[in-house]
């Protein structure tokens, strides 16, 4: 595997760590504020299913469980993909400081998660109240910080 490939793999590992941080901060927010989970990941899966004509098998309960699982997996996939992109650009020579790496990797993950939902008409961030923005931005900043720190650490191995 070449140097760029090693950075992509390191970015995947960093993205996995960042995704864990994002999920942890999200669940802590739910505990602290007593708020429910977002339904947008499941709505995104439903929109993709409708638009592609690929239905989920099973009775109503099985389809609901599959939709929930796929919604969570899309978030994990977005976090891994954002980490891989971050690793790739580091492999191409971009070496931001911790603050820059945190901001960029967090923003990439935020976009990877929100752009598909927005494009499918599931949500419109322009209409979100401040509390929704906080619930989205803070976990993505945690993702960015952990991804940036982990990417640096993996490169030292």
Rosetta blueprint (number, residue, H / E / L):
1 X L
2 X L
3 X H
4 X H
5 X H
6 X H
7 X H
8 X H
9 X H
10 X H
11 X H
12 X H
13 X H
14 X H
15 X H
16 X H
17 X H
18 X H
19 X H
20 X H
21 X H
22 X H
23 X H
24 X H
25 X H
26 X H
27 X H
28 X H
29 X H
30 X H
31 X H
32 X H
33 X H
34 X L
35 X L
36 X L
37 X L
38 X L
39 X L
40 X H
41 X H
42 X H
43 X H
44 X H
45 X H
46 X H
47 X H
48 X H
49 X H
50 X H
51 X H
52 X H
53 X L
54 X L
55 X L
56 X L
57 X L
58 X L
59 X L
60 X H
61 X H
62 X H
63 X H
64 X H
65 X H
66 X H
67 X H
68 X H
69 X H
70 X H
71 X H
72 X H
73 X H
74 X H
75 X H
76 X H
77 X H
78 X H
79 X H
80 X H
81 X H
82 X H
83 X H
84 X H
85 X H
86 X H
87 X H
88 X H
89 X H
90 X H
91 X H
92 X L
93 X L
94 X L
95 X L
96 X L
97 X L
98 X H
99 X H
100 X H
101 X H
102 X H
103 X H
104 X H
105 X H
106 X H
107 X H
108 X H
109 X H
110 X H
111 X H
112 X H
113 X H
114 X H
115 X H
116 X H
117 X H
118 X H
119 X H
120 X L
121 X L
122 X L
123 X L
124 X L
125 X H
126 X H
127 X H
128 X L
129 X L
130 X H
131 X H
132 X H
133 X H
134 X H
135 X H
136 X H
137 X H
138 X H
139 X H
140 X H
141 X H
142 X H
143 X H
144 X H
145 X H
146 X H
147 X H
148 X H
149 X H
150 X H
151 X H
152 X H
153 X H
154 X H
155 X H
156 X H
157 X L
